Amino acid sequence: MPPITRRLSRAIIATAAVASVLFTAACSSTPSSSESTAAEQSASYTVKHAMGEETFESVPQRIVVIDSPQLDALVALGMTPVGATVSGADGGFPAYVAGKLTDTVSVGSTSEPDIDAIANLDPDLIIGSKVRHEAIYDELEAIAPTVFSVNSGTDWTEQALITAASVNQTDAMTSKIAELDARAESVGESVAATGTTLSIVRFRPDNFRLYGPETFSGSILAKAGFDLGERKWNEYSMMELSPELFEQIDGDVVFYTNPGGDPAATTMGTVTGLWKDLPAVKAKKVYEVEDETWMVGIGVVGASVILDDVEKLLK
């Protein structure tokens, strides 16, 4: 079916579904609780997102996810996508959710989703992010209703909530985020986070990054009470630094990741060869953590693993 015809058909169906729901609501008596639950599951709903809005006559079942925050959110809600992109250095799904994705097909990388592979899965919903995938939105929308968050990673709860809205589970995700916030505060108290400065480092091939309080991992640890410092963070709440600026890694505690695991493939070997006089190094408060969780595993499931790590390493 041509894209225009496909979208027109979906619009007609959605309009009919809305009319049907309104007619039923007007003509029926007050339903029992079981009838209410059934009605909520079958009722149409509209999702406003970064590229516009989509109306669904029922919750989609064949979902393709093309960014990691949305993948985490879907898994957190107990749903398994039929397809997903991969972001990790090893080309697989993040280890912390891989066990939930045994029936999920890879549809390319997050930076370059495979349009044909997505279409072959015959999805009824595609979820991605405008900041990464705006250029291919029209192609995806021609395949299936497509919902985009604005960002990816930065302001991660936006991605969690838009994913939840797309499957009509906003209340469930709101509760999960509140529970996560409470746990972060509890873990922070247990490891005396308040008053402790922290550096979160990700080694890259030519530089290294410091992660600020608005990044995913930074926001979780800031909620726990750690101080990530006042710096000239960029628009993504990061600093991109060359190896000779290693003294910027000045936190009382350092957590770092090295994608791929080879120190020679990044600036890790150079920086760790220079940083012996840094406060955290002298105090033996430097900890390597999993890149796929701390940097790629963006969402309530990944955040829970981060808090597990902090509790285990700092207690």
C-alpha positions in Angstrom: 0.0 0.0 0.0 1.5 3.5 -0.9 2.4 5.6 2.2 -0.3 8.2 1.6 -3.0 5.5 1.2 -1.6 3.7 4.3 -1.8 6.8 6.5 -5.2 7.8 5.2 -6.5 4.4 6.0 -5.1 4.5 9.5 -6.7 8.0 10.0 -10.1 6.7 8.9 -9.9 3.7 11.2 -8.7 5.9 14.1 -11.6 8.4 13.6 -14.1 5.6 13.5 -12.7 4.1 16.6 -12.9 7.4 18.5 -16.5 7.8 17.4 -17.3 4.3 18.5 -15.9 4.8 21.9 -17.7 8.1 22.4 -21.0 6.5 21.2 -20.6 3.6 23.6 -19.8 5.8 26.5 -22.9 8.0 25.9 -25.3 5.0 25.6 -24.1 2.7 28.3 -24.9 2.6 32.0 -22.1 2.7 34.6 -19.9 -0.3 34.0 -18.6 -2.8 36.6 -14.9 -2.7 37.5 -14.2 -5.6 35.2 -16.0 -4.0 32.4 -14.1 -0.8 33.0 -10.8 -2.6 32.8 -11.8 -4.3 29.5 -13.0 -0.9 28.1 -9.6 0.8 29.0 -7.7 -2.0 27.3 -9.7 -1.7 24.1 -10.4 2.1 24.0 -8.6 4.3 21.5 -6.0 6.8 22.7 -3.9 9.6 21.2 -0.2 10.2 21.8 1.3 13.6 21.3 5.0 13.3 20.5 8.0 15.2 19.0 6.8 14.8 15.4 3.0 15.3 15.9 0.5 12.8 17.2 -0.7 9.3 16.6 -4.1 7.7 17.5 -4.3 4.0 18.4 -7.5 2.0 18.5 -5.8 -0.5 20.8 -2.4 -1.1 22.4 0.1 -2.1 19.7 1.6 -5.7 20.0 4.3 -5.7 17.3 6.6 -3.0 18.4 10.0 -2.0 17.0 12.3 0.2 19.1 15.2 2.1 17.6 16.8 3.8 20.6 18.1 2.5 23.9 16.0 4.6 26.4 12.8 3.4 24.7 14.0 -0.2 24.8 14.6 0.0 28.5 11.2 1.6 29.1 9.4 -1.1 27.1 11.2 -3.9 29.1 10.4 -2.1 32.3 6.7 -2.2 31.4 7.0 -6.0 30.8 6.7 -5.8 27.0 9.0 -7.4 24.4 9.6 -5.7 21.1 9.6 -7.8 17.9 12.6 -5.7 16.8 15.2 -3.4 18.2 18.4 -1.6 17.2 21.7 -2.3 19.0 24.0 0.4 20.5 26.7 -1.5 22.3 30.3 -1.9 21.1 29.8 -5.7 20.8 26.9 -5.3 18.4 24.4 -7.1 20.7 21.6 -6.0 23.0 22.7 -4.6 26.4 23.5 -7.5 28.7 21.3 -6.2 31.5 18.1 -6.7 29.3 19.3 -9.3 26.8 17.6 -12.1 28.7 14.2 -10.4 28.0 15.0 -10.1 24.3 15.6 -13.7 23.2 12.7 -13.4 20.7 13.6 -9.9 19.5 15.3 -9.4 16.1 18.1 -6.9 15.5 17.2 -4.2 13.0 20.5 -2.5 12.6 22.4 0.0 14.8 20.8 2.8 16.7 22.7 5.3 14.5 21.6 3.6 11.3 18.4 1.6 11.6 17.7 -0.9 8.8 14.5 0.3 7.2 13.9 -2.9 5.3 14.5 -5.1 8.3 11.9 -3.0 10.2 9.4 -3.2 7.4 9.8 -7.0 7.2 8.7 -7.4 10.8 5.3 -5.8 10.0 5.2 -3.6 13.1 2.1 -1.8 14.4 4.3 0.8 16.3 7.8 2.1 15.9 9.4 4.1 18.7 12.5 6.3 18.3 13.9 9.8 19.0 13.8 13.0 17.0 17.4 13.9 17.9 18.7 10.7 16.3 16.1 9.7 13.7 14.3 12.8 12.4 15.7 12.3 8.9 14.0 8.8 8.5 10.7 9.7 10.2 8.7 9.8 7.0 10.1 6.4 5.9 9.2 4.8 9.2 5.8 6.5 9.3 5.0 4.9 6.0 5.6 1.5 7.5 3.7 1.9 10.8 2.5 4.5 13.3 5.8 6.1 14.6 6.3 7.9 17.9 9.4 9.9 18.7 10.7 11.4 21.9 12.5 14.7 21.6 15.8 13.6 23.2 17.9 10.5 23.8 19.6 10.1 27.2 19.4 13.8 28.2 16.2 14.3 30.2 15.8 10.5 30.1 12.4 10.5 31.8 11.0 12.2 28.7 11.8 9.1 26.7 10.5 6.8 29.4 7.2 8.6 29.6 6.7 9.0 25.8 7.3 5.2 25.4 4.8 4.5 28.1 2.3 6.8 26.5 2.6 5.0 23.2 1.5 1.7 24.9 -1.0 3.4 27.1 0.9 2.9 30.4 1.8 6.4 31.5 0.6 5.8 35.1 2.7 2.6 35.4 5.8 4.4 34.3 5.2 7.4 36.5 5.0 5.1 39.5 8.2 3.3 38.4 10.1 6.6 38.2 8.8 7.7 41.6 10.0 4.3 43.1 13.4 4.8 41.5 13.8 8.3 42.9 13.0 7.0 46.4 15.5 4.2 46.0 18.2 6.6 44.8 17.8 8.7 47.9 17.9 5.6 50.1 21.1 4.3 48.4 22.6 7.7 48.7 22.0 7.8 52.4 23.5 4.3 52.8 26.8 5.3 51.1 27.0 8.8 52.5 26.7 10.4 49.1 25.9 13.9 50.5 29.1 16.0 50.5 30.9 13.5 48.3 32.2 14.8 44.9 31.9 12.5 42.0 33.4 12.1 38.5 31.7 9.9 35.9 34.1 9.2 33.0 33.7 7.6 29.7 36.9 6.9 27.7 36.6 7.5 24.0 39.1 6.7 21.1 40.5 10.3 21.0 39.2 11.9 24.2 37.3 11.3 27.3 34.0 12.6 28.6 32.9 13.8 32.0 29.2 13.3 32.6 27.2 16.1 34.3 24.1 16.1 36.5 21.7 16.2 33.5 23.1 13.1 31.8 21.4 9.7 32.5 23.9 8.2 35.0 24.7 11.7 36.3 21.0 12.4 37.1 20.6 9.1 39.0 23.7 9.8 41.2 22.8 13.4 41.7 19.4 12.2 43.0 21.4 10.0 45.3 23.1 13.1 46.7 26.5 13.1 45.0 28.0 16.4 43.9 29.1 16.3 40.2 30.5 19.8 40.3 29.8 23.2 38.7 31.4 23.1 35.3 30.8 24.5 31.8 28.7 21.5 30.7 27.7 21.4 27.0 24.1 21.1 25.8 24.2 17.4 26.7 25.5 18.0 30.2 28.9 16.7 29.3 32.5 17.8 28.8 34.7 16.5 26.0 38.3 16.5 27.1 41.7 15.6 25.7 43.9 13.2 27.7 46.2 15.9 28.9 43.2 17.4 30.9 43.0 14.3 33.1 43.2 16.5 36.2 39.6 17.5 35.5 38.8 14.0 36.9 38.9 15.4 40.4 36.0 13.8 42.3 36.4 12.1 45.7 35.0 9.0 43.8 35.4 8.1 40.2 33.3 5.7 38.1 34.5 5.1 34.6 33.6 3.0 31.5 35.6 1.9 28.6 33.5 0.8 25.6 34.8 -2.4 24.1 37.0 -3.1 27.0 40.4 -2.5 25.3 42.4 0.3 27.0 44.6 0.7 24.0 41.5 1.4 21.8 40.6 4.5 23.8 42.3 7.1 25.9 42.0 4.9 29.0 45.6 3.6 28.8 47.0 7.1 28.5 44.9 8.7 31.2 45.2 5.9 33.7 49.0 6.1 33.2 48.9 9.8 34.2 46.4 10.0 37.0 48.2 8.4 40.0 48.1 11.7 42.0 44.4 12.3 41.6 42.4 12.3 44.9 40.2 9.3 44.1 43.2 7.2 42.8 45.2 7.9 45.9 42.2 6.9 48.1 41.5 3.8 46.0 38.0 5.1 45.1 38.2 4.4 41.4 35.7 1.9 39.9 35.2 0.5 36.4 31.6 -0.1 35.6 29.7 -1.5 32.6 29.3 0.9 29.7 26.2 -0.8 28.4 24.4 -0.1 31.6 25.8 3.3 32.7 25.9 4.9 29.3 23.6 2.9 27.0 21.1 1.3 29.5 19.1 4.5 29.8 15.9 4.0 31.9 14.4 2.7 35.1 15.8 -0.8 34.6 19.4 0.4 33.8 19.2 2.9 36.7 18.3 0.2 39.1 21.5 -1.7 38.0 23.5 1.5 38.5 22.2 1.9 42.1 23.1 -1.8 42.7 26.6 -1.1 41.5 26.9 2.0 43.8 25.6 0.2 46.8 27.9 -2.8 46.2 31.1 -0.8 45.5 30.8 2.0 48.1 29.3 0.2 51.1 
